[in-house]
Amino acid sequence: MQRRDFFVGLGSAAAATAVLSPSAVLAQAQAPVAGTDFVKLDKPAPVEAPAGKIEVVEFFSYMCPHCNVFEPAFGAWIKKTPKDVVVRRVPVPFLPNFEVLQRMYYAMEALNLVEALHAKVFAAVHNEHRSFPSADAAADWLVAQGVDRAKFMAQYNSFTVASKAARAKQLTNAYQVEGVPTLGVGGRYYTDGSLAKGMDRALQVVDFLVVQARRGR
């Protein structure tokens, strides 16, 4: 989902999981190539993972249909990551309602609710057609999920959440993200569905890049 062209790009959410042609399947068997399947950043992006860990960042938006389609595969991939891999989700600052949705995500993170509610927010947006235009709208929905309104609003309006939203913008710019979903590795590489010829293969490219980062390459 492109930053400046919200409804144009891959054409439909289904494209994110489209069946690949035989030539694309053959390409999948080849090792990922810099400049073709992924990009190496000219200037390393900041990481929050501790020393000895490899950070994988998913740039996403709840408003993005491609992110919605990708979420089950990414969630399953997370469960299989090696112990030295730290996964970090970053809501991007350039699609509709981004301010509300960024703060909503980081407030849920502070309340340890991401695992329980992350996929449900996607479902609310794309299946129930909710737009979350305000903090109150987000709070109303979360209360219906059993979340305490006061606790949510306290986090939503907190300095910590505001700081995380600011860092999300900085990291999005550092990785030069123009569309979502996009995956960053170790502050050094990124890939997406366009580069990798599909998000399933993008995860394979990330696996490759994790090995490269582990080797210090």
Residue, then its C-alpha position, 0 to 999 in steps of 0.5 A: m500500500q503506497r504512501r501517496d497512492f492509497f488505493v492504487g498499487l498491487g490492485s487488490a488485497a488478493a494480489a498480496t497472496a496471488v499465485l506465482s507464475p512458473s518463472a517466479v517460482l523458479a526465481q524463488a529457488q535462487a538466493p535473494v539479490a541485493g538491489t533486486d529482492f532487497v535493498k541495503l540502506d546507505k545509512p543504517a537505521p536505528v535499532e532498539a534490539p539489545a546487543g546480540k539480537i537481530e531486529v526485524v521491523e514490520f512497517f504496517s497500517y491498520m488501514c492497509p488491506h495488504c497488511n490485513v492479508f499479510e498479518p496471518a502469515f507474519g503472525a505465524w512467522i513470528k512464532k518460528t523466529p530464532k531466539d536471537v531475533v526480536v520482532r518489532r511492529v511499527p505503524v506508519p505515519f502516512l495513511p488515513n487516521f494514522e495518528v489515532l491508529q499509531r497511538m492506539y497500537y502503542a497503547m495496546e502494546a503498553l497494556n500487553l494487548v497486542e497479541a490478543l487484539h492486533a488481528k481483531v483491529f484489522a478485522a474491525v477495519h476491513n470486515e466491519h468497516r470501522s474507521f477509528p476517527s478519534a481516540d473516543a472511537a478507539a476507546d469505545w471499540l476497546v471497551a467492547q473488547g473488555v479493556d478498561r477505558a481509563k487505562f487505555m486513555a491514560q496510555y493513549n495520552s501518555f508521553t511514552v506513547a507520544s514518544k513511540a509515535a515520534r520514533a515510528k516516524q523517524l524510523t519510517n523515514a530512516y528506512q525510506v518506507e514508501g509503502v506497506p507492508t515493508l520489512g526491515v532487518g537489523g537497521r541495514y536492509y529492507t524488502d517488500g512484496s514488490l521487491a520480493k515478488g510477493m509477501d510470502r517470498a518477502l519472509q524468505v528474503v527476511d530469513f536470508l537477511v537475518v543470516q546475513a546480519r548474524r554473520g555481520r555482512 
